Amino acid sequence: MPQSILQRRLVDVSERLKRIRAELAVTEEQCLFLEEEADLQRMRALVAETPLADVEARDARRHADALARHRDSLRVTVRELVHEQDQLLDRISAELSAR
């Protein structure tokens, strides 16, 4: 594969990695907040002992769990992009060494 294509792909992967890492940082902060909120709602439900409080606690937990799944998928994407980036760098390096 021509080196210019490899370099272009490397730039694309690097840019995607930068964007995903930024999104992951924000998502991790939001996860912390939603986890705290879910715990608070659970405590309120225990004290209130009302059906509405239970519903609010379940909703808060569902939101926290959904965001945690999104965070986990972002982490997987980061690992995949880092792996792809490493492979591209290895191929570029091998081609430069072969010259």
C-alpha positions as CSV (number, residue, x, y, z in Angstrom):
1,M,0.0,0.0,0.0
2,P,1.4,3.4,-0.9
3,Q,2.9,5.3,2.0
4,S,0.8,8.4,1.4
5,I,-2.4,6.3,1.9
6,L,-1.0,4.8,5.1
7,Q,-0.1,8.3,6.3
8,R,-3.6,9.6,5.5
9,R,-5.2,6.7,7.3
10,L,-2.9,7.3,10.3
11,V,-3.9,10.9,10.4
12,D,-7.6,9.9,10.2
13,V,-7.2,7.3,13.0
14,S,-5.3,9.8,15.2
15,E,-8.0,12.4,14.8
16,R,-10.8,9.9,15.5
17,L,-8.8,8.8,18.6
18,K,-8.5,12.4,19.8
19,R,-12.3,13.0,19.4
20,I,-13.2,9.7,21.1
21,R,-10.9,10.3,24.0
22,A,-12.4,13.7,24.6
23,E,-15.9,12.3,24.5
24,L,-14.8,9.5,26.9
25,A,-13.4,12.1,29.4
26,V,-16.8,13.9,29.4
27,T,-18.7,10.7,29.6
28,E,-16.7,9.5,32.6
29,E,-17.5,12.7,34.4
30,Q,-21.1,12.3,33.6
31,C,-21.0,8.7,34.8
32,L,-19.7,9.8,38.2
33,F,-22.5,12.4,38.5
34,L,-25.2,9.9,37.4
35,E,-23.9,7.2,39.8
36,E,-24.1,9.7,42.7
37,E,-27.6,10.7,41.6
38,A,-28.8,7.1,41.4
39,D,-27.4,6.4,44.8
40,L,-29.1,9.5,46.2
41,Q,-32.4,8.5,44.6
42,R,-32.1,5.0,46.0
43,M,-31.6,6.4,49.5
44,R,-34.6,8.7,49.1
45,A,-36.7,5.8,47.9
46,L,-35.7,3.8,51.0
47,V,-36.7,6.7,53.3
48,A,-39.8,7.7,51.5
49,E,-41.2,4.2,50.9
50,T,-43.5,5.5,48.1
51,P,-44.1,4.0,44.7
52,L,-43.1,7.3,43.0
53,A,-39.8,7.4,44.9
54,D,-39.1,3.8,43.7
55,V,-39.8,4.8,40.1
56,E,-37.5,7.8,40.3
57,A,-34.8,5.6,41.8
58,R,-35.2,3.0,39.0
59,D,-35.1,5.7,36.4
60,A,-32.0,7.2,37.8
61,R,-30.3,3.8,37.9
62,R,-31.3,3.0,34.3
63,H,-29.8,6.3,33.1
64,A,-26.6,5.6,35.0
65,D,-26.4,2.1,33.6
66,A,-27.0,3.3,30.1
67,L,-24.3,5.9,30.3
68,A,-21.9,3.3,31.8
69,R,-22.6,1.1,28.8
70,H,-21.8,4.0,26.5
71,R,-18.6,4.7,28.4
72,D,-17.6,1.1,28.1
73,S,-18.2,1.1,24.4
74,L,-16.1,4.3,24.1
75,R,-13.3,2.5,26.0
76,V,-13.4,-0.4,23.5
77,T,-13.3,2.0,20.6
78,V,-10.2,3.7,22.1
79,R,-8.5,0.4,22.4
80,E,-9.4,-0.6,18.8
81,L,-8.2,2.7,17.5
82,V,-4.9,2.5,19.4
83,H,-4.4,-1.0,18.0
84,E,-5.1,0.2,14.5
85,Q,-2.8,3.2,15.0
86,D,0.0,0.9,16.2
87,Q,-0.5,-1.4,13.1
88,L,-0.3,1.6,10.8
89,L,2.8,2.8,12.4
90,D,4.4,-0.6,12.2
91,R,3.6,-0.8,8.5
92,I,5.0,2.6,7.8
93,S,8.1,1.8,9.7
94,A,8.5,-1.5,7.9
95,E,8.1,0.2,4.5
96,L,10.7,2.9,5.4
97,S,13.1,0.2,6.6
98,A,12.7,-1.8,3.4
99,R,13.9,1.2,1.3
